[in-house]
Amino acid sequence: MTPGERVDRAGPGGTRSREAELSELLTWASAAERASARLLTGRARAGKTWLAHALADRLAEDGWSCEWVTPAPGGAPAGTAAAGTATAGRPVGGTRGPAGAAVDGSARDRVLIVVDDAEWHHDLSDVLADASARAGVVRVLLVARRTGWWWDRLLRVTDPEVERLLVGAADAGDLRPHPVRDGAPGRLPEVGEVSADVVREVVRAVEERLDGDPDDLAAAVDLLGDALGALPDDVRELTTISGALPYPSMALAVTRLEVVERAARAVGPEPDELRAATLCDLGMALAETGRAEEALSADRAAAAVWRRLADDDPARYRVRLATELVHVGASCSDVGRPEAAFAAEEEAVRLWRAVEEENPGRATVELAKAVSNLAVSLGELDRPGDALGPSLEAVALWRGLVAAAPGRWEGALARSLTNLGTRYAELGRADDALPPTEEATELRRVLASRSPDEHLPDLADSLMHLGDRLAEAGREAEAAECFATAVEVQRRLAEENPGWYGMELAHVLMRAGALGREGEEPERAREAAREAVMLYRREAAANPGRFRRSLANALHELALTHRSFGDHQSAINAEREAIRVHQELAATDGRERAALADSLANLAAILLDVGMAEEALSSAVEAAAILRDLAGADPGRHRRRLAGALQTLALAHHQLADFESARRVRAEARRSS
C-alpha cells in the first residue's frame, strides 16, 4: 500500500481476520469510563487503519459521532475531519457532519476521535486536552506505527486531565501482523526541496529497512541525515521528528542525538515545560549513545525545571517531577552512583504515594514502577534486607493490577518476581528465591508464546536468573539447561537484529561460561566465554564509551575459566588485558576501582599458581590498597571482597618466606570477613 491510497475496507486478509481485535475495541468503546484513550500500534500493513475505519463504521451505526484527526502538511496544526470526509487521503465512515457538531441526540453524547499517525502530531497534547474537556462519552483512538519517544514525551509533559485519559492506553501492545510477506521495501524517496513532509517519507523508508539489507539501511540513514540537515532549527519540528524516529534502534541512535541536540540548542532558557521536556529527551538520547555522565546532567537539569514548576503549581507538575526523578535514578545507576539513585527513587516513591493517597487508583501503576526501582537501588547498595520489603510490595502491587486487568501487567509482574528472587538470593535464602523466579519464567514463557517479538528477550533474561537460582540450590544440571536455552533464544534474536541483540547474546554467553566452568561440560563453557569476549571486543572497537567495561568484565571471566582448565598463560594474558582496560576506565570513573581490584587479585592468584610470587605480591598489594579504601567508605559493600584479596596477599608473603607479614595480613583478613 502506497501512502495516500485508500485502505481495502474488507480488511487485510478479510473482515474475519481482525474480528477479535475489533471486538476488543468495541468493548473498550462501550466501557463505563466517560473518557478514555487507546493506542493502536503496528508496523505498516498490519491492519491498523482498517481497524480504525471498521470501528468508526460500527459505532456510527449505533449513533456515535466519529472524527478523524491527521497531522497537517508542513507541520501546521492538525486537521480534523468529520465522519465521512477525507483528510490526508483517508476517508472515515460514519455519520456525516462538521467536526464536533451534534448530529442527533445520541451522537451529541458519544464521540470517537481517531488520531491517525499520532507520532507525527506537533500538538497532540492539545488535541487530547480538547477531547478530555468534551462533555459526554469520549473515546480517542491513537493510531501509530510504534510507541517510543513520542509516547514517553506525551506521558511526561501532558496535563493531569490528559494523563488520566491516557492511563492504560498502551497496555494492549502491538497489533500482530498477518502471516503474509511484506515484500521488499519501496524505492527511497526523491529529496528535492526539503520539508517536514519529505523528512516523514524518509523516516518511513528507514523504518522499512531496519531488519533488511545493512547497505540499503545505511543509504536510507544517510539520506535522512541530508534531509534533516536542510531543515531549519524549529524546536517543535525537531522534537516531533526525534520522537517519531524508530526506537530502540542502534542504527538511528546518533541521528536522534543530533536532532535532540539541535532542539536543545534552539529552545529558550526559560524554565518551562518545553525546556524540561527537551532536556529529558537529551538525557535519553545521550544515554542511548553511551554518554552516561552527560545523560545524568541533562536529566538533573530537567528535574530542576520540573521542581521549579511544581513549587508554583503542585497539582499540575508534581507528577511530572516524580516521572523525571525516575529518569534521574536510572541515570545515577548507569554511572555507578547507587546512593544518588536511591535518593531520587525514594523521593519519587513519596510523590507517587501522595498522589495515590489523594486519589486511589490514580497512580497505582506509577507507584508500582517506582517501588520496583527503589528495591533494585537498595540491592545495588548491598542492602538486600532493606530491599526485601519494597520488593514484596512491588509484587503485591503488580498482582493487584494483573487481577484488575488480566493481560496487561503480567510482564511487569514477572520482572518484579525476578527481582524478588534476586533479593532472597542475596540474603542467602535459596529456598525462598527459587519459587518467584520459577513463576516469573513461566509467565515469560506464556507471554513469549503469544507475542515472541515482544517477549522473547525477557524470556532469555528470566532463564538466566532461573539458572542462577537453580545453581545456588545445587541443581547444576537444570541450571545449565536454562542457560543453554537462554543462549539459544538470544542467538536467534541476534541473528535477526545483531545491532540490538548482539550484546545481549554476549552477556548471556558470559554468564553461561561462568556457570559452566565447574559443570559437566567445561569446554562448552570456555567456548561461550571466548565468544563473549569476541563479541564485546568487536563492539568496544566501534563504541568504546559503551562497551569497554563489558569487555573488561568478559576478559576477567575468561581468565577465571582458563585458570579452571589449568591454562595459566592464557589466564594471565586475559586478566592482564582486563586490568589495562579497567585502569583506563578507572582514571575517569571511580566505579571501576572495585572491578580493577578483583582483576588484580585474580591475577595475583594465577601468578601464585605458577610460582611467580614477586609479581603476584605487586598485584595483591595494589588490590588490597584499593579495597581498603573502598571498604573504609562503604564497609557493607566491600569488606568481604577485601578479606579475599588479603588472603591472596598473605599467601604471596608466605611464598616469599615473609612469614611475619603473612601472619599480620591474615589477621587483618579475619577482621574484615
C-alpha positions, 0 to 999 in steps of 0.5 A: 500500500502506497501512502495516500491510497485508500485502505481495502475496507474488507480488511487485510486478509478479510473482515474475519481476520481482525474480528477479535481485535475489533471486538476488543475495541468495541468493548473498550468503546462501550466501557463505563469510563466517560473518557478514555484513550487507546493506542493502536500500534503496528508496523505498516500493513498490519491492519491498523487503519482498517481497524480504525475505519471498521470501528468508526463504521460500527459505532456510527451505526449505533449513533456515535459521532466519529472524527478523524484527526491527521497531522497537517502538511508542513507541520501546521496544526492538525486537521480534523475531519468529520465522519465521512470526509477525507483528510490526508487521503483517508476517508472515515465512515460514519455519520456525516457532519462538521467536526464536533457538531451534534448530529442527533441526540445520541451522537451529541453524547458519544464521540470517537476521535481517531488520531491517525499517525499520532507520532507525527502530531506537533500538538497532540497534547492539545488535541487530547486536552480538547477531547478530555474537556468534551462533555459526554462519552469520549473515546480517542483512538491513537493510531501509530506505527510504534510507541517510543519517544513520542509516547514517553514525551506525551506521558511526561509533559501532558496535563493531569486531565490528559494523563488520566485519559491516557492511563492504560492506553498502551497496555494492549501492545502491538497489533500482530501482523498477518502471516503474509510477506511484506515484500521488499521495501519501496524505492527511497524517496526523491529529496528535492526541496526539503520539508517536514513532509519529505523528512516523514517519507524518509523516516518511513523508508528507514523504518522499512529497512531496519531488519533488511539489507545493512547497505540499503539501511545505511543509504536510507540513514544517510539520506535522512541525515541530508534531509534533516540537515536542510531543515531549519532549527524549529524546536517543535519540528525537531522534537516531533521528528526525534520522537517519531524516529524508530526506537530502540534502534542502534542504527538511528541512535546518533541521528536522534542525538543530533536532532535532540541536540539541535532542539536543545540548542534552539529552545529558550532558557526559560524554565518551562515545560518545553525546556524540561521536556527537551532536556529529558529527551537529551538525557535519553538520547545521550544515554542511548549513545553511551554518554552516561555522565552527560545523560545524568546532567541533562536529566538533573537539569530537567528535574530542576525545571520540573521542581521549579514548576511544581513549587508554583503549581503542585497539582499540575507538575508534581507528577511530572517531577516524580516521572523525571526523578525516575529518569534521574535514578536510572541515570545515577545507576548507569554511572555507578552512583547507587546512593544518588539513585536511591535518593531520587527513587525514594523521593519519587516513591513519596510523590507517587504515594501522595498522589495515590493517597489523594486519589486511589487508583490514580497512580497505582501503576506509577507507584508500582514502577517506582517501588520496583526501582527503589528495591533494585537501588537498595540491592545495588547498595548491598542492602538486600534486607532493606530491599526485601520489603519494597520488593514484596510490595512491588509484587503485591502491587503488580498482582493487584493490577494483573487481577484488575486487568488480566493481560496487561501487567503480567510482564511487569509482574514477572520482572518484579518476581525476578527481582524478588528472587534476586533479593532472597538470593542475596540474603542467602535464602535459596529456598525462598528465591527459587519459587518467584523466579520459577513463576516469573519464567513461566509467565515469560514463557506464556507471554513469549508464546503469544507475542515472541517479538515482544517477549522473547528477550525477557524470556532469555533474561528470566532463564538466566536468573532461573539458572542462577537460582537453580545453581545456588540450590545445587541443581547444576544440571537444570541450571545449565539447561536454562542457560543453554536455552537462554543462549539459544533464544538470544542467538536467534534474536541476534541473528535477526537484529545483531545491532540490538541483540548482539550484546545481549547474546554476549552477556548471556554467553558470559554468564553461561561460561561462568556457570559452566566452568565447574559443570559437566561440560567445561569446554562448552563453557570456555567456548561461550566465554571466548565468544563473549569476549569476541563479541564485546571486543568487536563492539568496544572497537566501534563504541568504546564509551559503551562497551569497554567495561563489558569487555573488561568484565568478559576478559576477567571471566575468561581468565577465571575459566582458563585458570579452571582448565589449568591454562595459566598463560592464557589466564594471565594474558586475559586478566592482564588485558582486563586490568589495562582496560579497567585502569583506563576506565578507572582514571575517569570513573571511580566505579571501576576501582572495585572491578580493577581490584578483583582483576588484580587479585585474580591475577595475583592468584594465577601468578601464585599458581605458577610460582611467580610470587614477586609479581603476584605480591605487586598485584595483591598489594595494589588490590588490597590498597584499593579495597581498603579504601573502598571498604573504609567508605562503604564497609557493607559493600566491600569488606568481604571482597577485601578479606579475599584479596588479603588472603591472596596477599598473605599467601604471596608473603608466605611464598616469599618466606615473609612469614611475619607479614603473612601472619599480620595480613591474615589477621587483618583478613579475619577482621574484615570477613 
